[in-house]
Amino acid sequence: MSQPKRALITGITGQDGSYLSELLLEKGYEVHGIIRRTSTFNTDRIDHIYEDPHSPEAKLFLHYGDLTDGTTLGRLLEAVQPAEIYNLGAQSHVRVSFDSPEYTVDAVGLGTLRLLEALRDYQQRTGNEMRFYQAGSSEMFGKVQEIPQKETTPFYPRSPYACAKVYAHWQTVNYRESYDLFACNGILFNHESPRRGETFVTRKITRALARIVAGHQKKLYLGNLDSKRDWGYAKDYVRAMWLMLQQDVADDYVVATGETYSIKEFLDIAFGHVNLDWNDYVEFDARYLRPAEVDILIGDPTKAKEKLGWEPSVTFEGLTKLMVDADLAALGLSSPNGSASENVLKDNAYIRQNVGSAVD
């Protein structure tokens, strides 16, 4: 019996890591993830797919490590010997990167370099190929150079996070060209879901909205409401990651919907979904403004569509309502339009598990 293909994921406990783990397990992979040691459990996004590693049925395994620790990364590559590596780990909150720039750059920029160097060393010594995916970001485009943004658009980063991602991007290209590594950059535009971190603006809105409906919260404080983003569904975007590593030749791809919407438009749909006017609940707070703002991001996914056969499956309106319904259900509330069960179930076992525990 042949051994299953192995994949190693940094950032496995995040939104993208959890969706990617599900996808790879469905495709028969053995999945290994790197997690940081903390005093509290932070594996809730993958608890529903995790089994005791002693079980013969276990296909998901977790290892302690950190992108700031190159020695451990090298040891993990030796131990796991994955066919595919997905580097999703990061300090990924743009506003926080202004407050913690040194750590952000260490984890995001140098962390990628450490992983690439461990990969180069392993491949040169063994001759065994490991395919590498680097999670890029639309924030790398920053200040508008052209609309829409595509693979050839010049980068103009506007935050420590974006600067670090640009560094990681070009190191990935450099290692591909210098050492013949199969290394891809996915330049992913904003991608959301009910698993999005609660401090990111879309999830901050839908979670607060559910609490407002439940009577647990009266106001929602936000910063710039006029910035525009290209928002897609995270579950669609991890499929693009996997497709990149299945190609004959490594390359870089923009993954986006090709549409852009403001935060005000997100608020319109979210609050309108429960028959409320967001103007009655949202207040401005300057603390949430960035020192350097990115006004508009909209991606051109033509290359991903033509070469990978990738298409987004969820509209902006559908994504917004999906997230609202999931946060309502987590508080034991149903959608006024009666669509909660249908939309929430689309987000699979994670939402079903968390909704059940919240309602019980």
Phi, psi and omega in degrees: 000128183288149179284143177292152176295139181255142175231144176243129184238123166272148183072030185293336182274358179275180179306304184293321180299322181290317178294319179296320178301315178300315181299313182293321178297321178297331181270006174090011179287158161263122189251130176241137181232146177260127178234149176276146178285123176227165181278351177233154180287136176228034184256019187300330182288342181240004182301327185287346179246002182270135175236156177307126183299344177283344181288138177294344179272352185295131177232000180237124184230140183245143182227141176283137179181179182202144179293346176272004184235091184293327180299315180293323178301316178298318179296322181292322177298319178296319184285317185275322183050060182285153173278332182225139177238129178243111182268092181254352184289142180184161159272099197258004181272116186299312182297320179295331181296335175289330179276330181231063186293321184294314178295318181302313181293323179297312183285316187279311184277297181292331176301317177296317179299317179299318181292318178297321180293320176295321179294315179301314181298315181297313184293322180292326181282324187256335186079003180270130182278133168242126179272138191239131175245127176252126180279099174276184185213145174297340178298341178297331179288324172055243180294132190298124173253323175201157180230129355282169179272136179228185187300332183264000179292132179297144177278145175213073187296146185233025177200158175304323178299311182295320177300317180294322178293323177297317177301314180296322179300308185288331173295322178296316176298316182298316179291327176296315184280330184274324188239011177058039175275147172275092187229126184240146170253127171257112180270088187271128173280174188309129178225129192237172177181174173296348178266001179299144178302146188287351178265352176280144197301320182295312181289327176300319180292309186291325178292316178296320179300316178298320179291327176294315178299323181281352181083016181266349185211146182250326185228156175234125183255125183227167178262241184289117180266354185264349179295143183245139181225157175264103188255130175230183184264124186304325181296326175292322189286329178290333175297322177295321177303311182297317181300324180300323183275001177259001182279165179285330183232135179289141181203177180246142186221138167277132176240116187199175177263340184083011178231150179229142181221149178276165176296327176300321179292325175298317178297319179303311183289315183298307182289325177296331180297333178246020174062041176236159176256117185297335179300338180279350188232339187265131178238150179276139175223115184296341180297339182267003176281146176272148175301326175229119188266152170251114191280319185210135174228130175210124187262155175253102185271019185305314182297317179296323180291316185283319185268328182259343185072027185266140174219143172289147183250350185235133178282167177300315179296317179296321178296315180300314181292324176301315181292320177298313182299321180294318179288328173296313182297326179296339177258012178079019182251150177252159179292139176301335180268003175073019185254006187300311185297319181295312182290318183296320180294337176296336181271013171061203194299329182301311181291318181301318181294312183289325176295317181299315181293325181289320182287320180296000000 
